[in-house]
Amino acid sequence: MSTDQAKEISASGDGGPPARAKPSVGEVDVGDATTRYLLYGLLPSWFVPGVADWVMHRRTRIEETAGTKESLILPHCLKGVGGAPTLMMAEVGLPIALTLRYEVNPLLLSVQLGGAAVHEATALWDVRTAVESEREVKPVEQHIHSFLESLPFAALASLMCLHADQVKSLLRGGRGDPDAWRLVPRRRPLSRGYLAGIAAAIGTCVLLPYGEELLRCVRTGRRNRKNDKNARSDAARWSPARSGKGR
């Protein structure tokens, strides 16, 4: 990514503040640096605790304890309870996808704020589900969760600093901005290579491991239900025989 493209990405759009003066030799453009941090630092690093969390789930045999219910909550989560798309992944995935394709404006900020709030509420639900089950949630896993919970807020805070004028527009309800409440495609789209890399990372670090986890949970759940059904059938068959012996 060139410096000019990074500046364009961090620009707020039509009607925003005047363009920043080109930094002199030795100076660092804060907007440019923050944009690079978001695109090449924070977003890619998000996959690390996600994979680490999957490893902890596997080590504590989630399929034998909390089972499908917890697996479905998380992207830790690709599917919602009852078959909806996974809750927490959808809560952060949708805002990220929109941010990568569209200009930041009051509509997009509202989606991001709403997604972050719901993600935090779901994280609390997830921890409670794990604690109430027989699965041991070790301190290491709790620390991993702290990264998964805090990274959305770090990303959102950085983005709001980059687009302070859009934050002000949001607080005014978007008055005076005809594009405030509609999706506006990026004037300078991110490269196809970058988007393909992010998509590949999602497939490798999220869809693949958590899909495998969900499959394990479903298979174990079916096996346990079958065993329970057989056990009840055997108990019902032997009960009349025992009653006859008693007489």
HELIX and SHEET records of a PDB file:
HELIX    1   1 THR A    3  SER A   10  1                                   8    
HELIX    2   2 VAL A   30  TYR A   37  1                                   8    
HELIX    3   3 LEU A   38  LEU A   42  3                                   5    
HELIX    4   4 LEU A   43  SER A   45  1                                   3    
HELIX    5   5 PHE A   47  ARG A   59  1                                  13    
HELIX    6   6 ILE A   62  GLU A   64  5                                   3    
HELIX    7   7 THR A   68  ILE A   73  1                                   6    
HELIX    8   8 LEU A   87  ARG A  101  1                                  15    
HELIX    9   9 PRO A  106  GLU A  132  1                                  27    
HELIX   10  10 PRO A  139  LEU A  162  1                                  24    
HELIX   11  11 ALA A  164  LEU A  171  1                                   8    
HELIX   12  12 ARG A  192  ILE A  202  1                                  11    
HELIX   13  13 GLY A  203  LEU A  207  3                                   5    
HELIX   14  14 LEU A  208  GLY A  246  1                                  39    
END                                                                             
